[in-house]
Amino acid sequence: MRNFSFSQTPLKGLLIVEPHISINDDGYSMITYNDEFSDYVRHVDGTICAYLQDNESKSKKGVLRGIHTHLYHPQGKLVRVTHGQIFDAVVDVRKDSPTFGKWYGVVLSSCNRKMLLVPEGFLHGFFVLSEEAVFQYKCTRIYDPQDEIGVMWNDPDIGIRWPIRSNECPVLSEKDKNNISFKAMCDLIT
């Protein structure tokens, strides 16, 4: 029996993963990762890779993290929410991709238990919808702050439709307040 359902999104290689959940009177159990992912986890050059680092973050309602990538050593990610609800958004920045510059967004929550498998070569960010959210992600490369770059969350050339009311401003970290434009990032990756 397969433990996961993998569904292709409009962006090639970006998958929604739904785990099989065993529910009983006492609660539930599920596998969150195993070798079924080996067909999908690849470096940008197509070689098979493994997840090398696990991360967890906790954020309050209205916080927007991102949108980030790594220029020379991009991280693939398997992301999920273990508490709360977020809107997760990614942008394809693989130069040779037919969906370069396109974005995709999905709600991830501790209730729907969906995961997003983000290949290397994508910008990634999320917006917290619940009072707080705990976000976990596996990464294909060790985090390198010197290689990380951020693009403005509201860049008009990307046009992510975040679930933010017109009179609201998301809470941004000091780092994310200084993110650059999508055009400036494209100049760096040419």
C-alpha positions in Angstrom: 0.0 0.0 0.0 1.2 3.5 -0.9 1.4 5.9 2.0 1.1 9.1 -0.1 -0.9 10.5 -2.9 1.2 12.8 -5.2 -0.7 15.4 -7.3 1.0 17.5 -10.0 0.3 21.3 -9.9 0.4 23.6 -12.9 4.1 24.1 -12.2 6.2 21.2 -13.3 7.7 19.2 -10.4 5.7 21.1 -7.8 3.6 18.5 -6.1 0.8 18.4 -3.5 1.4 15.4 -1.2 -1.4 13.9 0.8 -0.5 11.3 3.4 -2.6 8.3 4.1 -4.1 8.8 7.6 -5.2 6.0 9.9 -7.9 7.3 12.2 -9.3 5.5 15.2 -11.0 6.3 18.5 -7.8 7.2 20.1 -6.6 9.7 17.5 -4.7 9.2 14.2 -1.3 8.2 12.8 0.4 8.9 9.5 3.8 8.6 7.9 5.2 12.0 6.9 8.1 10.9 4.8 9.7 7.7 3.5 11.3 6.3 0.3 8.2 6.9 -1.8 9.6 10.4 -2.2 12.8 9.2 -3.9 11.3 9.5 -7.4 10.5 13.1 -6.8 13.4 14.6 -4.9 16.1 15.8 -7.3 18.7 18.5 -7.5 18.3 21.1 -10.2 20.6 19.2 -12.5 18.3 16.1 -12.2 20.5 14.0 -10.0 18.8 12.2 -7.1 19.3 13.9 -3.7 18.2 13.5 -0.1 16.9 15.9 2.5 19.8 17.1 4.6 18.1 19.4 7.1 14.8 19.7 8.9 13.5 23.1 10.1 10.6 24.3 12.2 9.3 27.8 12.7 6.4 29.3 14.6 4.7 32.5 13.5 1.7 34.6 14.6 -1.3 35.6 12.5 -0.6 38.0 9.8 3.1 37.2 9.5 4.4 36.8 5.9 7.7 35.0 5.5 9.4 35.2 2.1 9.6 35.0 -0.7 13.1 33.4 -0.7 15.4 31.2 -2.7 19.1 30.4 -2.9 21.0 31.6 -5.9 23.8 29.1 -6.4 22.8 26.2 -4.1 18.9 26.1 -4.2 17.0 24.2 -1.6 14.2 21.8 -2.5 11.7 21.6 0.3 9.0 19.3 1.7 6.7 21.7 3.7 3.8 21.0 6.1 1.9 22.7 8.9 1.7 20.8 12.2 -0.4 23.5 14.0 -2.6 26.2 12.5 -3.1 27.3 8.9 -1.0 29.1 6.3 -1.2 30.1 2.6 1.9 28.8 1.0 3.2 30.4 -2.2 6.0 29.5 -4.6 7.3 31.0 -7.8 9.2 29.0 -10.5 12.6 30.7 -11.1 14.2 27.9 -13.1 15.4 29.9 -16.2 14.7 27.0 -18.7 11.2 26.2 -17.3 8.1 26.9 -19.4 6.5 28.2 -16.2 9.4 30.6 -15.3 7.9 33.5 -13.3 4.6 31.8 -12.6 3.3 31.3 -9.1 1.2 28.7 -7.3 -0.5 29.0 -3.9 -2.2 26.5 -1.6 -3.6 26.4 1.9 -1.7 24.0 4.2 -3.0 23.3 7.7 -2.9 20.9 10.5 -6.5 19.9 9.6 -6.0 19.1 5.9 -2.5 17.7 6.5 -1.4 18.4 2.9 2.2 18.9 2.2 3.9 20.7 -0.7 7.0 19.3 -2.4 8.9 22.3 -3.7 11.7 21.5 -6.1 15.0 23.3 -6.2 14.7 26.5 -8.2 11.6 28.0 -6.7 11.0 31.1 -4.6 9.0 30.2 -1.4 7.0 32.0 1.2 3.9 31.8 3.4 1.3 33.9 5.1 -0.2 32.8 8.5 -4.0 32.6 8.5 -4.6 31.2 12.0 -3.8 32.8 15.3 -0.4 31.0 15.1 1.1 28.3 12.9 3.9 25.8 13.3 5.6 25.2 10.0 8.0 22.3 9.3 10.1 21.7 6.3 12.8 19.3 5.0 15.5 20.8 2.8 17.8 19.2 0.2 20.7 21.5 1.1 22.1 23.0 4.3 20.9 26.6 4.8 23.5 29.1 3.6 22.5 32.7 4.6 25.1 34.1 2.2 23.4 32.4 -0.8 19.9 33.4 0.2 18.0 36.1 -1.7 14.5 37.5 -1.1 12.0 39.0 -3.5 9.3 41.4 -2.5 6.1 39.6 -1.4 4.0 42.0 -3.5 6.2 42.2 -6.6 3.9 43.3 -9.4 5.7 41.2 -12.0 4.8 38.1 -10.1 1.4 39.1 -8.9 0.8 36.5 -6.1 -2.8 36.8 -4.9 -2.1 36.6 -1.1 -5.3 36.2 1.0 -4.7 39.6 2.6 -7.5 42.2 2.9 -6.8 45.4 1.0 -6.7 47.4 4.3 -4.2 45.0 5.9 -0.5 45.0 5.9 1.3 41.7 6.6 3.9 41.5 9.3 7.4 41.3 7.7 10.8 40.7 9.3 13.4 43.4 8.9 15.1 41.1 6.4 12.0 40.7 4.3 11.3 44.5 4.3 14.5 44.8 2.3 13.8 42.1 -0.4 14.5 43.1 -4.0 12.3 43.1 -7.1 11.8 40.1 -9.3 13.5 41.9 -12.2 16.6 42.5 -10.0 16.7 38.9 -9.0 16.4 37.8 -12.6 19.5 39.9 -13.4 21.4 38.0 -10.7 20.5 34.6 -12.1 21.2 35.2 -15.8 
